[in-house]
Amino acid sequence: MPASRRTRRLRWLAPVAVAAAIALLALVPTLSSAATPDLPAITAQQLIAKVKESNVQAFSGTFQLTTDLGIPNISSLQGAAQQSTGFNPVDLLSGTHTATIAVDGPDRQRLSMPGSLNEVDAFHDGQNAWLWQSDGHTVTHYTLPADKPNADAGTEPPRPTPTPDDLAKKLLDQITPSTNVSVTTPAYVADEPVYELVLAPHSADSTIDHAGIAVDANNGMPLEVTVVPKGQTKPAVDLGFTKIDFSKPGGSFSFTPPAGSTVTTKDLTKKDTAAASTPAPAQPLYERRHHRPDSRMEPASTGLRDTKIVGDDWTSVVIASGVQLPVQGWGLREASVPVSGAWGSGRLLHTALANVLFLSDGRVAAGFVNASALEAAVAHG
């Protein structure tokens, strides 16, 4: 879709303790292939251009997020999500989660993500957006500004999870001299023929072996995104469509709160209100102001101070200060190990993909880098 009219990004309410780890999942591609389609040869540069020129305005379908970071299931950390009921973003760190989506242009979308005990639905219709959580019967109604293609993130309606298209654009941002870019054997995703663009970081410090984007051969829309850690063949994160229909979706994009539900209204047409009340985005945790090492980042609305990024591209490390992290009792202490160095001390949570360092001075650092590179970034930052 054109950059000025793309579907607004999906966002959620994320906890400080795990926001960095969840947000880093945005830098995240292996394909479901029953056969190999007969497609014309294409270069990496041509495929990148195809994605950027994609102009899909309407579609509907079902997509799945499968996450396997090689750590115990920590979805029970309800306290980390600052809520005891309803949608818990920590759930997305493990297991398989399914969502359905319908898009009819940049101003009409709906998304539903059912869970074992609750369902989260998001609707966007013009200047109105709703976020519904069945467990707790809560509704947040957002009043959005009139059409503003370049509006700040604070004026975008929140949604539970990113789509393959969202993550693909994040990955394409990583294409620099630090990345080897290639095209592998065509395959099928959701019964659609696709090319796969493979991105492989050159840096030895990166925990990522390769990432790939499955691109619809007909219209250039990314249909699947996965990432494979070094030393593994199975992806740690796989976000892709299982069904896709490019015809204009039917049904309403508006939402009527059920009787008895609690409704909170947030007017994002007022700049001050938007800045004060907008939830932390799912991806990214920060907004990049300048693409260079040590650039200061715009903190998300999570109470963080001095949120910044150290490093560049695949070796970027997010460092956030002002974090009060009651590790004990959430299971993070059992999953982490004590570490120390010239930079100080803390506890390291190691996964197959990301490393997260909880420092004793209240900072949190996270990145798709090995532990030594993470500690070096903390010492530098």
LUMVO-649866 format. One line per 3 residues: number of its first residue (from 1); their letters; for each residue x, y, z of N, C-alpha, C. Coordinates in steps of 0.02 Angstrom, whole numbers, plus 50000, padded with zeros to 5 digits. Layout:
NUM = a = X:Y:Z:X:Y:Z:X:Y:Z  ... $
This chain:
1 = mpa = 50042:49941:50000:50000:50000:50000:50044:50062:50000  50022:50119:49971:50063:50180:49971:50078:50200:50042  50139:50228:50053:50160:50245:50121:50114:50295:50153 $
4 = srr = 50084:50341:50113:50041:50393:50141:49973:50368:50157  49956:50306:50135:49888:50280:50147:49889:50210:50176  49943:50189:50204:49947:50120:50229:49902:50112:50290 $
7 = trr = 49880:50050:50299:49840:50034:50357:49878:50053:50420  49844:50085:50466:49878:50107:50527:49905:50047:50566  49963:50057:50597:49997:50002:50630:49958:49976:50690 $
10 = lrw = 49969:49913:50705:49934:49881:50760:49973:49892:50824  49937:49912:50877:49970:49929:50939:49933:49900:50999  49967:49894:51057:49935:49867:51116:49962:49899:51179 $
13 = lap = 49931:49883:51235:49955:49905:51300:50007:49854:51324  50071:49873:51329:50123:49826:51347:50156:49846:51412  50177:49798:51453:50208:49813:51518:50280:49834:51509 $
16 = vav = 50305:49874:51556:50374:49895:51554:50421:49837:51558  50407:49788:51601:50454:49733:51614:50468:49691:51553  50419:49684:51508:50429:49642:51449:50421:49680:51384 $
19 = aaa = 50409:49746:51388:50396:49784:51328:50455:49782:51280  50516:49786:51307:50574:49785:51263:50579:49719:51225  50569:49664:51260:50573:49599:51227:50519:49589:51176 $
22 = ial = 50457:49610:51193:50402:49603:51146:50413:49647:51086  50435:49710:51098:50445:49756:51043:50498:49732:50995  50550:49701:51022:50604:49677:50979:50582:49621:50933 $
25 = lal = 50526:49589:50948:50501:49537:50903:50480:49567:50836  50476:49635:50833:50459:49667:50770:50514:49658:50718  50576:49643:50740:50631:49631:50693:50632:49557:50673 $
28 = vpt = 50580:49537:50654:50578:49468:50642:50569:49454:50567  50592:49265:50453:50544:49233:50416:50559:49160:50405  50535:49033:50365:50530:48972:50331:50458:48967:50306 $
31 = lss = 50447:48941:50253:50383:48943:50220:50348:48876:50219  50281:48879:50219:50241:48818:50211:50236:48803:50137  50269:48750:50114:50271:48737:50043:50252:48665:50027 $
34 = aat = 50193:48655:49999:50172:48589:49979:50201:48572:49911  50219:48623:49872:50248:48614:49806:50285:48678:49788  50320:48676:49733:50357:48735:49712:50323:48766:49651 $
37 = pdl = 50297:48827:49657:50264:48859:49600:50314:48877:49545  50290:48878:49484:50331:48895:49427:50327:48970:49417  50375:49007:49444:50375:49079:49440:50436:49104:49402 $
40 = pai = 50430:49162:49369:50488:49191:49334:50542:49208:49384  50604:49205:49362:50659:49223:49406:50655:49297:49424  50678:49314:49484:50676:49384:49506:50737:49396:49550 $
43 = taq = 50764:49456:49546:50822:49473:49587:50798:49501:49654  50843:49503:49702:50826:49531:49768:50803:49604:49762  50838:49642:49720:50821:49712:49711:50751:49719:49681 $
46 = qli = 50736:49677:49633:50669:49680:49602:50615:49660:49652  50630:49611:49695:50580:49590:49744:50568:49644:49797  50621:49677:49818:50613:49732:49865:50570:49787:49834 $
49 = akv = 50584:49803:49771:50544:49854:49737:50471:49832:49731  50460:49768:49721:50391:49742:49714:50352:49753:49779  50386:49741:49836:50353:49751:49900:50337:49825:49911 $
52 = kes = 50385:49867:49896:50376:49939:49908:50322:49968:49862  50313:49938:49803:50262:49963:49756:50194:49930:49766  50190:49884:49813:50127:49848:49824:50070:49896:49841 $
55 = nvq = 50012:49884:49813:49955:49930:49822:49892:49891:49839  49897:49845:49886:49838:49806:49907:49796:49848:49954  49736:49865:49933:49693:49908:49973:49640:49869:50013 $
58 = afs = 49626:49808:49992:49573:49769:50027:49593:49696:50029  49582:49665:50086:49593:49593:50094:49563:49571:50160  49556:49506:50168:49534:49476:50231:49568:49409:50237 $
61 = gtf = 49574:49384:50298:49605:49319:50306:49619:49302:50378  49656:49247:50387:49676:49223:50453:49751:49217:50454  49782:49240:50508:49854:49232:50514:49872:49206:50583 $
64 = qlt = 49931:49175:50588:49954:49145:50651:50022:49172:50670  50031:49180:50735:50096:49195:50764:50118:49136:50805  50175:49106:50787:50204:49051:50826:50272:49074:50852 $
67 = tdl = 50280:49071:50917:50341:49093:50949:50372:49037:50990  50436:49022:50978:50472:48971:51015:50542:48998:51030  50548:49030:51087:50612:49061:51105:50657:49015:51145 $
70 = gip = 50634:48954:51158:50676:48907:51195:50676:48920:51270  50625:48953:51296:50619:48966:51367:50552:48939:51391  50544:48927:51456:50480:48902:51481:50423:48950:51465 $
73 = nis = 50363:48924:51461:50304:48966:51449:50295:49014:51507  50298:49080:51494:50292:49129:51547:50228:49169:51540  50179:49140:51506:50116:49177:51495:50077:49187:51559 $
76 = slq = 50097:49153:51612:50061:49162:51676:50082:49225:51712  50128:49264:51683:50151:49324:51716:50100:49380:51707  50041:49371:51736:49988:49420:51727:50008:49487:51756 $
79 = gaa = 50046:49486:51810:50065:49549:51841:50107:49592:51794  50146:49559:51751:50188:49597:51705:50147:49637:51656  50087:49615:51643:50044:49651:51596:50003:49705:51631 $
82 = qqs = 50015:49715:51696:49980:49767:51735:49906:49755:51734  49885:49692:51733:49815:49676:51735:49809:49603:51755  49754:49585:51786:49745:49517:51809:49696:49479:51765 $
85 = tgf = 49660:49514:51722:49614:49482:51676:49622:49512:51607  49591:49481:51558:49592:49508:51491:49656:49490:51454  49669:49526:51400:49725:49511:51355:49791:49523:51391 $
88 = npv = 49834:49474:51389:49901:49478:51418:49952:49473:51362  49987:49528:51346:50035:49526:51290:50091:49477:51301  50105:49458:51364:50157:49409:51377:50141:49342:51345 $
91 = dll = 50076:49328:51335:50055:49266:51302:50088:49258:51234  50102:49313:51200:50129:49310:51132:50201:49288:51130  50234:49283:51188:50304:49262:51190:50313:49187:51182 $
94 = sgt = 50258:49149:51182:50264:49077:51173:50199:49050:51144  50205:48991:51112:50146:48958:51085:50123:48985:51019  50063:48964:50998:50033:48985:50935:49969:49024:50948 $
97 = hta = 49963:49080:50914:49905:49124:50923:49877:49141:50855  49811:49140:50850:49777:49151:50786:49735:49214:50788  49733:49250:50732:49692:49310:50727:49661:49313:50657 $
100 = tia = 49603:49344:50652:49572:49357:50588:49572:49432:50576  49577:49451:50513:49582:49522:50496:49543:49536:50432  49515:49595:50428:49482:49619:50367:49502:49692:50357 $
103 = vdg = 49522:49709:50297:49544:49777:50281:49508:49801:50219  49478:49860:50224:49446:49892:50167:49471:49963:50163  49532:49971:50137:49563:50036:50133:49596:50056:50199 $
106 = pdr = 49627:50116:50201:49665:50137:50259:49623:50157:50319  49557:50165:50311:49516:50190:50366:49464:50140:50390  49466:50078:50365:49416:50028:50386:49452:49961:50395 $
109 = qrl = 49459:49941:50458:49490:49877:50473:49456:49847:50535  49459:49781:50540:49439:49747:50601:49483:49686:50610  49496:49671:50674:49540:49616:50690:49513:49582:50753 $
112 = smp = 49515:49515:50753:49491:49477:50810:49543:49425:50828  49561:49423:50893:49609:49374:50916:49580:49336:50975  49552:49277:50963:49523:49238:51017:49577:49204:51059 $
115 = gsl = 49563:49197:51124:49608:49162:51169:49571:49105:51201  49605:49068:51245:49573:49012:51278:49519:49034:51326  49528:49093:51357:49479:49116:51406:49450:49184:51388 $
118 = nev = 49475:49216:51337:49451:49283:51320:49463:49297:51246  49435:49350:51222:49444:49371:51153:49457:49446:51151  49502:49466:51107:49518:49537:51097:49498:49555:51026 $
121 = daf = 49457:49607:51019:49435:49630:50953:49453:49703:50945  49474:49722:50885:49489:49791:50869:49452:49811:50806  49422:49870:50807:49384:49896:50749:49408:49967:50734 $
124 = hdg = 49411:49983:50670:49429:50050:50649:49384:50070:50591  49346:50123:50602:49299:50146:50551:49302:50222:50549  49341:50248:50502:49348:50321:50496:49383:50351:50556 $
127 = qna = 49349:50397:50590:49378:50431:50647:49363:50397:50713  49337:50336:50710:49321:50299:50771:49357:50232:50772  49382:50214:50830:49414:50149:50840:49394:50122:50907 $
130 = wlw = 49387:50056:50911:49367:50023:50973:49413:49964:50987  49430:49955:51051:49468:49897:51073:49426:49862:51126  49405:49800:51112:49359:49763:51155:49394:49702:51184 $
133 = qsd = 49389:49693:51251:49415:49634:51284:49358:49599:51319  49343:49538:51296:49284:49503:51323:49292:49485:51396  49352:49467:51417:49364:49450:51487:49373:49516:51525 $
136 = ght = 49323:49534:51563:49323:49599:51596:49272:49646:51566  49249:49628:51505:49197:49667:51471:49216:49741:51468  49277:49754:51443:49300:49823:51439:49306:49845:51366 $
139 = vth = 49289:49907:51353:49293:49937:51287:49328:50004:51292  49377:50015:51249:49407:50081:51243:49388:50110:51176  49356:50167:51176:49334:50200:51115:49381:50259:51101 $
142 = ytl = 49412:50258:51043:49459:50311:51024:49427:50355:50970  49430:50420:50981:49410:50468:50929:49474:50492:50895  49479:50478:50830:49541:50491:50793:49536:50556:50754 $
145 = pad = 49594:50586:50739:49594:50647:50698:49569:50632:50628  49549:50685:50593:49531:50677:50523:49592:50651:50485  49582:50629:50424:49634:50597:50384:49700:50633:50390 $
148 = kpn = 49749:50598:50421:49817:50625:50429:49866:50570:50413  49886:50563:50349:49931:50509:50330:49995:50508:50370  50019:50568:50391:50082:50571:50426:50073:50583:50500 $
151 = ada = 50016:50562:50527:50001:50574:50597:50051:50537:50641  50060:50564:50701:50105:50532:50749:50075:50466:50771  50119:50423:50801:50096:50358:50826:50042:50367:50878 $
154 = gte = 50043:50423:50914:49994:50435:50967:49924:50443:50942  49914:50451:50877:49847:50460:50849:49824:50398:50812  49859:50343:50819:49841:50282:50785:49803:50235:50832 $
157 = ppr = 49750:50202:50808:49712:50158:50851:49753:50097:50870  49748:50075:50933:49785:50016:50955:49752:49952:50932  49794:49901:50919:49768:49834:50903:49813:49783:50937 $
160 = ptp = 49790:49722:50944:49826:49674:50985:49893:49650:50957  49899:49641:50892:49959:49608:50866:49976:49633:50796  50039:49634:50777:50058:49655:50710:50040:49602:50658 $
163 = tpd = 50037:49622:50595:50024:49576:50540:50090:49561:50504  50091:49510:50460:50152:49497:50421:50175:49558:50382  50128:49597:50356:50146:49656:50318:50183:49706:50361 $
166 = dla = 50161:49715:50423:50194:49761:50469:50266:49740:50483  50275:49677:50500:50342:49653:50517:50388:49653:50457  50360:49639:50399:50401:49639:50338:50432:49708:50326 $
169 = kkl = 50393:49760:50336:50419:49828:50327:50474:49844:50376  50468:49817:50438:50521:49827:50486:50585:49792:50464  50578:49732:50437:50636:49696:50413:50669:49731:50354 $
172 = ldq = 50630:49758:50310:50658:49792:50252:50698:49853:50273  50682:49881:50331:50720:49938:50356:50792:49917:50373  50803:49851:50382:50869:49827:50401:50915:49815:50341 $
175 = itp = 50890:49826:50280:50931:49813:50221:50983:49868:50213  51043:49854:50233:51099:49901:50229:51160:49859:50210  51219:49890:50205:51280:49850:50192:51293:49797:50245 $
178 = stn = 51257:49800:50302:51267:49751:50355:51229:49686:50342  51194:49682:50285:51150:49625:50272:51162:49594:50204  51163:49527:50203:51165:49491:50140:51093:49478:50119 $
181 = vsv = 51075:49498:50059:51006:49493:50035:51004:49445:49975  50958:49397:49977:50952:49349:49922:50879:49327:49915  50866:49291:49860:50800:49263:49848:50807:49188:49843 $
184 = ttp = 50765:49152:49881:50769:49079:49881:50713:49049:49839  50706:48983:49842:50658:48946:49801:50586:48969:49815  50546:48982:49764:50475:49000:49774:50437:48946:49811 $
187 = ayv = 50382:48965:49843:50342:48917:49881:50270:48942:49881  50229:48913:49923:50159:48934:49932:50147:48954:50005  50110:49007:50015:50086:49027:50081:50012:49042:50074 $
190 = ade = 49971:49011:50115:49898:49020:50111:49873:49007:50040  49903:48957:50007:49884:48937:49939:49902:48990:49886  49942:49039:49905:49964:49090:49858:50037:49079:49841 $
193 = pvy = 50056:49083:49776:50127:49077:49758:50167:49136:49784  50224:49122:49815:50264:49176:49844:50338:49167:49826  50371:49225:49825:50444:49227:49825:50465:49237:49898 $
196 = elv = 50526:49213:49916:50550:49228:49984:50615:49267:49980  50612:49326:50010:50671:49369:50016:50705:49350:50082  50769:49334:50079:50807:49312:50137:50857:49365:50157 $
199 = lap = 50855:49385:50220:50900:49435:50247:50945:49402:50299  51011:49405:50289:51058:49373:50335:51107:49425:50361  51107:49439:50426:51154:49487:50454:51226:49464:50448 $
202 = hsa = 51271:49511:50435:51342:49494:50431:51373:49491:50501  51347:49529:50548:51378:49536:50613:51380:49470:50652  51439:49455:50681:51446:49396:50723:51409:49405:50789 $
205 = dst = 51395:49466:50808:51361:49480:50871:51286:49467:50868  51258:49466:50808:51186:49456:50801:51167:49384:50816  51110:49375:50850:51086:49307:50864:51044:49280:50806 $
208 = idh = 51033:49321:50755:50991:49301:50699:51034:49269:50644  51017:49208:50624:51051:49177:50568:51024:49207:50503  50958:49207:50496:50928:49238:50438:50855:49253:50452 $
211 = agi = 50829:49302:50417:50758:49318:50419:50733:49319:50347  50670:49303:50338:50643:49300:50270:50574:49330:50266  50558:49354:50208:50492:49383:50196:50461:49348:50136 $
214 = avd = 50404:49315:50147:50368:49282:50092:50324:49333:50058  50337:49346:49994:50303:49399:49957:50256:49370:49904  50194:49390:49906:50146:49367:49856:50172:49383:49786 $
217 = ann = 50177:49332:49745:50207:49340:49678:50164:49384:49633  50099:49389:49647:50054:49427:49604:50049:49501:49623  50044:49515:49688:50032:49585:49707:50086:49615:49752 $
220 = gmp = 50135:49576:49773:50191:49604:49812:50177:49612:49886  50120:49589:49911:50105:49595:49982:50141:49540:50022  50177:49558:50075:50208:49507:50118:50155:49464:50152 $
223 = lev = 50161:49398:50147:50112:49353:50177:50140:49314:50236  50205:49311:50244:50234:49276:50301:50302:49306:50318  50316:49308:50383:50379:49334:50408:50404:49286:50461 $
226 = tvv = 50468:49264:50456:50496:49219:50506:50567:49239:50521  50593:49215:50578:50664:49227:50595:50693:49163:50624  50753:49146:50602:50788:49086:50625:50850:49107:50662 $
229 = pkg = 50857:49087:50726:50917:49104:50764:50977:49064:50741  51036:49089:50757:51097:49053:50741:51100:48986:50777  51124:48935:50742:51130:48869:50770:51066:48829:50768 $
232 = qtk = 51013:48857:50737:50950:48822:50733:50925:48821:50661  50881:48774:50646:50849:48772:50580:50775:48790:50585  50747:48785:50646:50677:48801:50657:50670:48875:50675 $
235 = pav = 50621:48909:50647:50613:48980:50664:50591:48990:50736  50616:49042:50766:50595:49061:50834:50530:49100:50832  50520:49136:50778:50458:49175:50769:50433:49164:50698 $
238 = dlg = 50370:49147:50691:50339:49137:50625:50271:49171:50626  50264:49222:50586:50201:49259:50581:50178:49258:50509  50124:49222:50495:50104:49215:50425:50030:49200:50417 $
241 = ftk = 50005:49216:50358:49935:49202:50341:49926:49127:50328  49871:49100:50351:49850:49033:50334:49793:49034:50284  49757:49090:50281:49705:49101:50231:49708:49175:50211 $
244 = idf = 49696:49188:50147:49697:49257:50123:49650:49264:50065  49612:49318:50064:49564:49333:50010:49573:49406:49993  49589:49421:49930:49603:49490:49911:49542:49526:49883 $
247 = skp = 49483:49497:49891:49422:49533:49871:49401:49580:49926  49357:49627:49910:49333:49676:49958:49293:49641:50013  49314:49648:50077:49278:49614:50130:49210:49646:50145 $
250 = ggs = 49162:49605:50165:49097:49631:50185:49093:49639:50260  49035:49655:50285:49025:49664:50356:49040:49733:50380  49021:49747:50442:49031:49813:50471:49100:49819:50503 $
253 = fsf = 49126:49880:50502:49190:49895:50535:49178:49938:50597  49116:49949:50612:49098:49986:50672:49086:49937:50729  49077:49963:50790:49069:49919:50848:49021:49951:50898 $
256 = tpp = 48975:49912:50922:48929:49934:50975:48946:49897:51039  48967:49933:51092:48985:49900:51155:48927:49859:51182  48940:49798:51203:48887:49756:51231:48858:49786:51295 $
259 = ags = 48797:49771:51309:48766:49795:51370:48804:49771:51431  48815:49815:51478:48850:49797:51539:48926:49805:51535  48952:49823:51478:49025:49831:51472:49046:49899:51498 $
262 = tvt = 49109:49904:51518:49137:49967:51541:49172:50001:51483  49151:50063:51468:49177:50098:51410:49219:50158:51432  49281:50161:51406:49325:50218:51418:49335:50253:51351 $
265 = tkd = 49326:50319:51350:49333:50358:51289:49397:50399:51291  49435:50397:51236:49497:50436:51230:49494:50476:51166  49498:50542:51172:49496:50587:51115:49566:50602:51091 $
268 = ltk = 49586:50570:51036:49653:50580:51009:49657:50637:50959  49603:50675:50952:49605:50734:50908:49640:50791:50942  49647:50785:51009:49682:50836:51047:49752:50812:51060 $
271 = kdt = 49800:50851:51039:49870:50829:51042:49891:50810:51112  49874:50851:51162:49894:50838:51230:49863:50773:51256  49800:50762:51238:49765:50702:51260:49797:50640:51229 $
274 = aaa = 49814:50645:51164:49844:50588:51130:49910:50569:51162  49950:50621:51178:50015:50607:51207:50010:50577:51276  49958:50598:51313:49952:50575:51382:49920:50507:51389 $
277 = stp = 49874:50490:51341:49834:50430:51352:49848:50373:51305  49889:50384:51255:49901:50330:51207:49942:50274:51237  49922:50211:51229:49960:50155:51257:50025:50145:51221 $
280 = apa = 50071:50109:51254:50135:50094:51223:50125:50051:51162  50159:50067:51105:50150:50028:51044:50180:49960:51050  50151:49913:51013:50178:49846:51012:50245:49844:50976 $
283 = qpl = 50249:49882:50923:50311:49885:50886:50315:49951:50850  50369:49989:50864:50421:49972:50910:50408:50001:50979  50451:49985:51028:50446:50014:51094:50464:50088:51090 $
286 = yer = 50505:50105:51041:50528:50173:51033:50517:50195:50962  50522:50259:50950:50519:50285:50882:50588:50311:50864  50616:50286:50809:50683:50307:50789:50683:50378:50762 $
289 = rhh = 50721:50422:50794:50726:50491:50770:50783:50498:50719  50839:50466:50732:50895:50469:50686:50924:50399:50680  50941:50378:50619:50966:50311:50608:51042:50310:50617 $
292 = rpd = 51064:50312:50679:51135:50310:50693:51145:50284:50764  51205:50257:50780:51216:50232:50847:51208:50287:50899  51184:50267:50958:51177:50311:51016:51127:50366:51007 $
295 = srm = 51085:50362:50955:51034:50414:50947:50982:50406:51001  50957:50461:51027:50906:50459:51078:50840:50439:51047  50802:50399:51084:50740:50374:51058:50682:50409:51092 $
298 = epa = 50626:50411:51059:50566:50439:51088:50535:50386:51133  50532:50397:51200:50505:50346:51245:50432:50332:51230  50413:50270:51237:50343:50252:51233:50309:50274:51298 $
301 = stg = 50242:50273:51297:50205:50298:51354:50200:50244:51408  50258:50226:51436:50260:50174:51487:50294:50199:51550  50308:50265:51554:50341:50291:51612:50417:50284:51608 $
304 = lrd = 50444:50264:51550:50515:50256:51543:50549:50324:51537  50612:50327:51559:50651:50387:51551:50714:50369:51512  50738:50415:51472:50801:50407:51436:50804:50342:51397 $
307 = tki = 50750:50325:51363:50751:50267:51320:50793:50282:51258  50840:50240:51242:50885:50253:51186:50903:50188:51152  50939:50196:51097:50963:50137:51061:51039:50144:51052 $
310 = vgd = 51074:50089:51063:51146:50086:51054:51160:50035:51000  51203:50052:50953:51216:50006:50897:51173:50024:50838  51176:49982:50787:51141:49997:50725:51116:49933:50693 $
313 = dwt = 51060:49941:50656:51033:49886:50618:51021:49823:50661  51050:49766:50641:51037:49703:50675:51067:49700:50745  51117:49743:50759:51149:49742:50825:51122:49797:50871 $
316 = svv = 51065:49826:50854:51036:49877:50896:51016:49849:50964  51029:49887:51016:51010:49868:51084:50969:49925:51113  50909:49909:51137:50866:49957:51170:50884:49959:51244 $
319 = ias = 50897:50019:51270:50911:50028:51341:50861:50078:51369  50826:50058:51420:50775:50101:51452:50791:50107:51526  50790:50168:51551:50800:50179:51623:50735:50199:51655 $
322 = gvq = 50735:50204:51721:50674:50222:51756:50627:50163:51763  50654:50102:51761:50611:50042:51765:50612:50014:51836  50555:50006:51864:50549:49972:51928:50526:49901:51915 $
325 = lpv = 50570:49853:51922:50556:49784:51902:50557:49736:51961  50499:49719:51988:50497:49669:52041:50504:49599:52011  50567:49580:51998:50580:49517:51963:50553:49457:52002 $
328 = qgw = 50568:49455:52067:50549:49396:52106:50473:49389:52109  50451:49329:52099:50379:49316:52102:50347:49314:52034  50382:49336:51981:50354:49335:51914:50382:49278:51872 $
331 = glr = 50428:49239:51901:50458:49185:51864:50519:49206:51825  50533:49271:51820:50590:49295:51782:50655:49278:51818  50655:49278:51885:50716:49262:51921:50738:49190:51907 $
334 = eas = 50690:49144:51905:50706:49075:51892:50731:49065:51820  50708:49107:51774:50726:49099:51704:50789:49139:51686  50814:49180:51733:50873:49222:51719:50931:49201:51763 $
337 = vpv = 50991:49227:51746:51051:49211:51785:51085:49276:51805  51118:49277:51864:51153:49337:51886:51215:49349:51843  51227:49412:51825:51287:49431:51787:51313:49497:51816 $
340 = sga = 51377:49510:51804:51407:49573:51827:51467:49589:51785  51489:49651:51788:51546:49674:51750:51561:49746:51768  51605:49777:51728:51622:49847:51741:51562:49892:51735 $
343 = wgs = 51511:49869:51698:51451:49908:51687:51403:49904:51747  51414:49857:51793:51370:49849:51850:51349:49777:51858  51289:49765:51884:51264:49698:51894:51191:49694:51877 $
346 = grl = 51167:49633:51869:51097:49623:51853:51082:49550:51840  51027:49537:51805:51008:49469:51787:50995:49466:51713  51022:49413:51681:51016:49404:51609:50964:49352:51592 $
349 = lht = 50915:49371:51551:50866:49324:51525:50887:49307:51454  50908:49245:51445:50934:49223:51380:50882:49181:51343  50870:49197:51280:50826:49157:51238:50863:49141:51174 $
352 = ala = 50832:49098:51133:50864:49079:51070:50871:49139:51023  50831:49189:51034:50830:49246:50988:50854:49311:51020  50822:49330:51075:50837:49393:51107:50869:49382:51175 $
355 = nvl = 50910:49430:51196:50937:49431:51263:50912:49494:51297  50892:49487:51360:50866:49543:51399:50904:49547:51464  50931:49606:51480:50970:49616:51541:50934:49664:51587 $
358 = fls = 50915:49639:51646:50883:49681:51697:50937:49704:51745  50955:49768:51743:51009:49793:51785:50983:49813:51853  51027:49806:51903:51008:49822:51971:50996:49897:51982 $
361 = dgr = 51019:49939:51935:51009:50011:51942:50943:50034:51911  50900:49987:51889:50835:50006:51863:50831:50011:51788  50885:49995:51753:50883:49995:51680:50867:49926:51653 $
364 = vaa = 50842:49924:51592:50830:49862:51556:50860:49870:51487  50898:49820:51464:50927:49821:51397:50906:49757:51361  50890:49763:51297:50867:49706:51259:50889:49712:51187 $
367 = gfv = 50905:49656:51156:50925:49658:51086:50933:49589:51057  50934:49586:50990:50947:49524:50954:51023:49516:50947  51058:49517:51003:51131:49510:51004:51149:49461:51058 $
370 = nas = 51211:49435:51055:51233:49389:51107:51244:49426:51172  51253:49388:51226:51257:49418:51292:51316:49466:51299  51374:49449:51271:51432:49493:51277:51421:49559:51242 $
373 = ale = 51389:49557:51184:51374:49618:51147:51322:49660:51184  51275:49626:51217:51225:49662:51256:51257:49698:51315  51302:49665:51350:51337:49696:51406:51382:49753:51382 $
376 = aav = 51413:49745:51324:51455:49799:51297:51414:49860:51280  51354:49849:51255:51309:49904:51238:51288:49941:51302  51276:49904:51355:51257:49935:51419:51316:49977:51445 $
379 = ahg = 51377:49951:51440:51435:49988:51463:51444:50051:51423  51431:50048:51359:51439:50106:51314:51382:50155:51323  51321:50129:51335:51263:50172:51337:51248:50202:51405 $
